Amino acid sequence: MIKKIMLVDDMDIANFISKKIIAKTSAQVEIFDFTSPVQAYDQLPVVNPDLILLDLNMPQLTGWQFLDKMKAE
């Protein structure tokens, strides 16, 4: 079964590095990367990720706020 990983970081380079590291594993994964935490949050029901790698220090919506919103739902 293919696992879904959501990368949420406002820096493209951080998502790029994470994708390269994940690609080195033998795991079968589908990666969804977002530089906008608001867009990533809106896509949660669509993507339905198995794992989220989340930057905590982002504009618009911090990682902590992202988690709080998830917890509230």
C-alpha positions, 0 to 999 in steps of 0.5 A: 500500500502506498503511503501519503506524506504531506510536506508543509514548509514555507521554504521550497528548499526544505521541501526539496531536501525532504523529498530527496531524503524520502526518495532514498528510502525503499518505501512506496510513498506519494509526496504532496508538498506545500509552501502555503500552510493555509493551502495545505490545511485546506487540502487535508481532506483531499490528500488524507495523509498518513504522515505530515512533516510540518514546519513550525515557524511559518507566516500566515499560519504557524505549525502550532496553529495548524496543529491546533486547527487539526485538533479542534476538528 
